Amino acid sequence: MSDYLIRATAADAQIRAFAVNSRDMVETARSRHNLSPVVTAALGRLMTGAVMMGSMLKGEKDILTLQVNGDGPVGGLTVTADSHGNVKGYANAPQAMMPPNAIGKLDVGGVIGNGYLTVIKDMGMKEPYSSQVALQTGEIGDDLTYYFAASEQIPSCVALGILMEKNNTVKQAGGFIVQLMPFAQEEIITRLEEKIAGIDSVTNMLDEGNTPEQILELLLGDMGLEITEKTPVQFKCNCTRERVKKVLVSLGRKELEDLIAEGEDVKLHCHFCNKDYGFTIEELKKLVMNGE
């Protein structure tokens, strides 16, 4: 198991926690979309947060979508995750660049700018649940922390880190989410706050080779940490030629006939995995003829 996520509890279930190693997942996204280093960090953080939040979903078919829209060079990021450790995402401007920030790090907040984070949960109801909060820093971790407090009333700490190699591939990626349950006692709250304040950055912990288990051990090891689940995670897009064909059919007979009349093959593009699906005029005619 390369990339994986763990769920855990601590302090007699007064705390719940998630931690993930997402290096391969983020590297796949970087490679598929040819992302610049700073956009790799931005999209990688959002994907890492989303795959942990996806594991919080209760239904087998529930889907979580995170959208970040800002006035910075990248424009926006969209990520979708399910409850089985699968995640996919894309950036509006994959090659956006930004000078390093004041401490010489990749300026994720700068490339995103001011804007909004939208969280959409499709849980099979008539309408998906949707909540929007203003971006606090654009650094993703801070913004997800604020979302949990403002929209779900769950005190949380979200830490996300992406470390790049000099050749611009992903060296390390991962993060954690630690949350206080409503019945958490004051003593536990104080101990957790002190622990988080004194902990090293998640990027440094990853760079030192710490696994998700070791990261949570550093955070919660003296508070009765109990790991309850371990799940593989991956970048996975569920687009297929058949799915794309259904999109064409959904356009309706007249629209398909108009496309045929233009006399050119049709190419449909999947934003999530950057894959193109081509359909010839003959294939379009068959769709009309079969009434598929």
C-alpha positions in Angstrom: 0.0 0.0 0.0 1.7 3.2 -1.1 -0.7 6.1 -0.4 -3.1 5.4 2.4 -5.3 7.1 5.0 -5.8 6.2 8.6 -8.7 7.0 10.9 -8.2 7.2 14.7 -9.7 8.3 18.0 -8.1 9.5 21.2 -9.0 10.6 24.7 -11.9 8.0 24.9 -13.3 9.1 21.6 -13.4 12.8 22.6 -11.0 13.4 19.7 -11.2 11.9 16.2 -8.3 12.1 13.7 -7.4 11.4 10.2 -3.9 11.3 8.6 -2.8 10.5 5.0 0.2 10.0 2.9 -0.8 11.3 -0.6 2.5 11.6 -2.5 1.6 9.3 -5.4 -1.9 10.7 -5.6 -0.5 14.3 -6.0 2.2 13.3 -8.3 -0.4 11.7 -10.6 -2.3 14.9 -10.7 0.9 16.9 -11.4 1.8 14.6 -14.2 -1.7 14.4 -15.8 -2.2 18.1 -15.8 1.4 19.3 -16.3 1.1 21.5 -13.2 3.5 24.3 -12.2 5.1 23.7 -8.8 2.9 26.2 -6.9 -0.3 24.9 -8.6 0.9 21.3 -7.7 1.1 22.5 -4.0 -2.3 24.2 -4.2 -4.2 21.4 -5.9 -2.3 18.8 -3.9 -3.3 20.3 -0.6 -7.0 20.5 -1.7 -6.9 16.9 -2.9 -5.3 15.8 0.3 -7.9 17.6 2.4 -10.7 16.2 0.2 -9.7 12.6 0.5 -9.7 12.8 4.3 -13.1 14.6 4.2 -14.4 12.0 1.8 -13.7 9.3 4.4 -16.1 11.1 6.7 -19.0 10.5 4.3 -21.4 7.8 5.5 -23.0 6.6 2.3 -21.4 4.2 -0.2 -22.3 6.5 -3.1 -21.8 9.9 -1.3 -19.7 12.4 -3.2 -17.8 15.4 -1.9 -16.8 18.3 -4.1 -14.5 21.1 -3.0 -14.2 24.3 -5.1 -11.8 27.1 -4.5 -12.4 30.2 -6.5 -10.1 33.2 -6.1 -8.8 36.3 -7.9 -5.2 35.0 -8.1 -3.5 33.6 -11.2 -4.8 30.0 -10.9 -8.4 31.2 -11.0 -9.9 28.2 -9.4 -9.5 24.6 -8.2 -12.0 21.8 -8.3 -11.6 18.5 -6.4 -14.0 15.5 -6.0 -13.7 12.7 -3.5 -15.8 9.6 -2.6 -16.0 7.6 0.6 -13.6 4.9 -0.7 -10.3 6.8 -1.0 -10.7 8.0 -4.6 -10.1 11.6 -5.5 -9.6 13.6 -8.7 -9.1 17.3 -9.4 -8.0 20.0 -11.8 -6.9 23.6 -11.8 -8.3 26.3 -14.1 -4.8 27.6 -15.0 -2.5 24.6 -14.5 0.6 26.5 -15.4 0.0 29.6 -13.2 3.2 30.9 -11.6 3.9 33.0 -8.5 7.2 34.1 -6.9 8.1 32.5 -3.6 6.5 34.1 -0.5 8.3 36.1 2.1 9.9 33.0 3.7 10.9 31.5 0.4 8.1 28.9 0.2 5.6 28.2 -2.6 3.1 31.0 -2.4 -0.2 29.0 -2.5 -2.2 31.8 -0.9 -0.8 34.2 -3.5 -1.6 32.0 -6.5 -5.2 31.5 -5.2 -5.8 35.1 -3.9 -9.0 36.3 -2.3 -12.3 34.4 -2.9 -14.4 31.5 -1.6 -14.4 27.9 -0.7 -17.5 25.9 -1.6 -18.2 22.5 -0.1 -20.8 20.4 -1.9 -22.0 17.0 -0.5 -24.1 14.8 -2.8 -25.7 12.3 -0.5 -28.4 11.0 -2.8 -31.0 13.6 -1.6 -33.1 15.7 -4.0 -30.6 18.5 -3.7 -26.9 18.3 -2.7 -25.9 20.1 0.6 -23.8 23.1 -0.3 -21.9 25.6 2.0 -19.7 28.5 1.1 -17.2 30.4 3.2 -14.7 33.2 2.4 -11.1 32.1 2.0 -9.1 33.0 5.1 -5.6 32.8 3.7 -5.9 30.7 0.5 -3.4 28.3 2.0 -6.1 25.6 2.0 -5.5 24.1 5.5 -6.5 27.3 7.2 -9.6 27.6 4.9 -10.8 24.1 5.6 -10.2 24.6 9.4 -12.4 27.7 9.1 -15.1 25.8 7.1 -15.4 23.1 9.8 -15.8 25.8 12.5 -18.2 28.1 10.6 -20.3 25.6 8.7 -20.2 22.4 10.7 -19.5 23.8 14.1 -16.7 21.3 14.6 -13.5 22.7 16.2 -10.8 21.3 13.9 -7.1 21.5 13.0 -6.4 20.8 9.3 -2.7 20.6 8.3 -1.7 19.9 4.7 1.8 19.8 3.2 3.3 19.3 -0.3 7.1 19.2 -0.7 8.6 19.4 -4.2 11.8 18.0 -5.6 14.2 20.2 -7.5 13.1 18.6 -10.8 9.5 19.7 -9.8 8.1 16.3 -9.1 6.4 15.6 -5.8 8.8 14.6 -3.0 6.3 14.4 -0.1 2.6 15.0 0.3 0.1 14.4 3.1 -1.6 15.9 6.1 -3.9 15.4 9.1 -7.3 16.5 10.4 -7.9 16.5 14.2 -11.4 17.3 15.5 -12.9 17.7 18.9 -16.2 16.0 19.6 -19.1 18.0 21.2 -18.6 16.2 24.5 -14.9 16.9 24.8 -13.8 18.0 28.3 -12.0 21.3 28.9 -8.9 19.5 30.1 -8.7 17.5 26.8 -9.3 20.7 24.7 -6.5 22.5 26.5 -4.1 19.5 26.1 -4.8 19.2 22.4 -4.4 23.0 21.8 -1.0 22.9 23.6 0.0 19.8 21.6 -0.9 21.4 18.2 0.8 24.7 19.1 4.1 22.9 19.8 4.1 20.4 16.9 6.4 20.8 13.9 5.0 21.6 10.5 3.4 18.7 8.6 5.8 19.3 5.7 8.8 18.8 8.0 7.2 15.8 9.6 6.7 14.3 6.1 10.2 15.2 5.1 11.6 13.4 8.1 9.9 10.2 6.8 7.0 10.1 9.3 4.1 7.8 8.3 0.5 8.8 9.0 0.6 6.6 12.1 3.7 8.3 13.3 2.3 11.7 12.7 -0.8 10.9 14.8 1.4 9.3 17.4 3.4 12.6 17.7 0.1 14.5 18.1 -2.0 12.1 20.2 0.2 9.4 21.4 -0.1 10.4 25.1 -3.9 10.7 24.8 -4.8 7.1 24.2 -4.5 7.1 20.4 -6.4 4.2 18.8 -6.2 3.6 15.1 -9.5 2.3 13.8 -9.1 2.0 10.0 -6.6 2.0 7.2 -7.6 2.7 3.6 -5.7 3.0 0.3 -6.2 6.3 -1.5 -5.5 7.2 -5.1 -6.1 9.7 -7.9 -8.9 8.0 -9.9 -11.2 9.4 -12.5 -14.3 7.5 -13.3 -14.7 8.8 -16.9 -15.0 6.1 -19.6 -15.9 6.2 -23.3 -19.3 4.8 -22.5 -20.0 7.6 -20.0 -18.9 10.2 -22.5 -21.1 8.6 -25.1 -24.1 9.0 -22.8 -23.2 12.7 -22.5 -23.4 13.0 -26.3 -26.7 11.1 -26.4 -28.1 13.5 -23.7 -27.6 16.4 -26.1 -30.6 15.1 -28.1 -31.2 14.1 -31.7 -31.3 17.6 -33.2 -28.0 18.6 -31.5 -26.3 15.5 -32.7 -27.6 16.0 -36.3 -26.2 19.6 -36.2 -22.8 18.2 -35.2 -23.0 15.7 -38.0 -23.9 18.5 -40.5 -20.8 20.4 -39.5 -18.8 17.5 -41.0 -16.1 17.4 -38.3 -15.2 14.7 -35.8 -16.2 15.6 -32.2 -13.7 15.7 -29.3 -14.9 15.8 -25.7 -12.4 16.6 -22.9 -12.5 15.4 -19.3 -11.2 18.2 -17.1 -10.4 15.9 -14.2 -8.0 13.5 -15.9 -7.1 15.6 -18.9 -8.2 12.9 -21.3 -9.8 13.4 -24.7 -12.5 11.2 -26.2 -12.9 11.4 -30.0 -16.0 10.5 -32.0 -16.1 10.2 -35.8 -19.0 11.4 -38.0 -19.9 7.7 -38.6 -20.1 7.1 -34.8 -22.3 10.1 -34.4 -24.6 8.9 -37.1 -24.8 5.5 -35.4 -25.8 7.2 -32.1 -28.7 9.0 -34.0 -29.7 5.9 -35.9 -29.8 3.7 -32.8 -31.4 6.3 -30.8 -29.0 5.5 -28.0 
